[in-house]
Amino acid sequence: MSLFPRPLVASALVVAGTFLLSACGLPVVGQYPEPVSAGSDQYDPSGNVANKPQNSVFGPGGLSFGGSSKPNAGENGGGAGIGVNSFLWRASLDTVAFMPLASADPFGGIVLTDWYSPPGTPNERFKAQIYILTRQLRSDGVTAKVFKEVRQGDQWVSAPVSPDATSKLIDAILTRARELRIASAAATSGS
């Protein structure tokens, strides 16, 4: 026997749920940046308010899918609404494009591939983990790890990877990132 009758408990849960859901529709009151006149030392011709932090759920600068509206975002490749260098990010994806992608997190800068068996050696398979560490295009801004397994009977067994496999992967990513940066600079200066 319960202290409260079931219909009363059910009604209370419905009322509580209604209040919780209706709270989602409350207007958000916020402060928008004041417009800055052209004579002010904080004037930015792009329309952004200079030297004032912009608050956002997605961090400084917000989220952008079509490029960056920041004046110098293309110089270091930190624009485009991702948390890491965009040239290193794109280069990482391009470099491991032949492998199946298991996970890609542009905000954390992590690219994880699934196992890939080269056509010439079906009894071995490889997997890569790539970590982009910075918003700047730097040689130490990316690190990687390569894993290898070989088939023994019906099972895959971990095997040693050649010592230069990781450095070759990182070099390929950095080379591709430089190519993307050069192409971006040429496209910007050409238009």
N, C-alpha and C positions, 0 to 999 in steps of 0.2 A: 504494500500500500504506500503510495507516494504522498508527500506533504502537499504538493501542488497538483491539481487535476491536469491531465494531458492537454485539454483544449486551452487552458490558460498558458501553459508552457509554450505550446505551438504558437499562440497569438503573440506572446512576448518575443519569440524568435523572429516572427514575421515583422513586427514593429521595429526591432533592433536592426534587422537586415535592411528595411526600408530606409531607416535613418542613415545607415552606413552608405548605401547606394546613392541616396540623395545628396550626401556630402560630397560626392565625386563631381557633382554639377555646380558646386559653388563657384562664383567668379573669383579669379585670382587677382589680387590687388598687388601691383608692383610699381616700382619706380623706373621710369624710362629716362635715358640720358637726356639732358637738356641740349637743345641745338647749340652748336658753337658757331659764332660768326667768323667771317673770313679774316678779320683783323686779330683774332685771338691767337695766343701762342699754342693753343690746343687744337687749332684748325687742321683738319685732314681733308684734302680735296676729294678723297674717295667717298666721303660721307660718313666715315667712322668717327667716333669720338676718340681722339688720341689720348693716350696716357690714362685712360680710365678703364678699369677691368670690366669686362662684360660677363655677367653671371649667366650660367647655363647649366642645364642638367648634364650636358655632354662635355663640360669643361670649358676652359677659356677658348673663345672663338666659335663655340657651338658646333653644329653638325652641318656639313655641306656635301652634296653629292655631285654637283656640277662644276667643281673647281673651287678656287678660293677667291674671295673678294679682297683679300689682304694685299696691299701693294707689293710687298717683297716676298710673298709666300713661295713664288717660283724659284727664288734664288737658292734656298736650301732644301726645297722639296717637302717642307713640313706642312703644306696646305692640304686642301682637298678633304678636310674634315676627318682625317685619320690621326691616330695618336703617335705615329712614327713617321719617319722620312718616306715620302711617297715614292721617290725613285728607288730606294732600297726595297720597299714593299712590292712595287710592280716588278722589279728585277727578280725578286725572290720567286714570285708567282710564275714569271716567264721561264726562269731557269728550271723549275721542277714541273713544268707544264706537261711533260710526258708521263709523269707519275700520277696515280689517282690521289686526289686531295682528300684528306680525312677531316681537316679543320683549318680554318683561316680566321684569325682575329685581328682586324686592322687597328683596333684600339690598343690592344696589348702587344701587337707586333709579333704574333706567333703564327707560323705556317707549319702544319703537320701533314705529312703525306702518309698514305697507306702503303702497304707492301707492293713492290713492283718487281716483276721478274723480267729481265731482259730477254728478248726473243732468242738470242743465241745461247743463253744459258738458263734453261727453264728450271734447273735444280738449285738455283740460288735466287735470293730476292733481297731487295734493299728497301729501306725506309729512311726518311730524313726529317729532322726537326730543325727549323730555322727560327732564330730569335733576332728581331730588330730591336736594338737597344736605345736608339736616339732619334731625335727629329732632324739631326744634321746629316748631311751626306759625308760620312767619314769612313775610313777603312776599318776602324774598330767599332763601327756602329752596327755590325751584324756578326752573329756567331751561328754555328751550325753543328749538328751531330748526325752522323750517318751510322745506321745499323745494318747488319748483314746476317742472313740466315741461310743455311744450306739444308737441302732435303737429305735425310738419312732414313731410308725405308719410307714409312708413312708419316714421319714427324719432321718438323722444321727445328733445326738446332742452331743456336747462336754461334756465329763464326767471327773471327777477327776481321776487321776492315783494314784495308791498306792504309798505312799511316798518312798518306797524302790525299786520301779521298775527301776528308773534311776541308782541307785547305784548297783543294781544287774546286769544290762546291762554292766556298766563300769567294774565291777568285772569280768564278763565273758570274756570281751575283754582283760583285763589285764592277766587273767589266760591263755587264748589262746595265747597271745603274748609271755608269758614266755615259754610255750610249744614249740612254733616255734623257739624261741631263743635257747633253749636247744637242739632241734633237729638240728638246723643249726650249733651249736658249735660241736655237736657230729659228724656230717657229715664232717665238716672241719678237725677235729682232726683225723678222721678215714681214710682220704684219703691222 
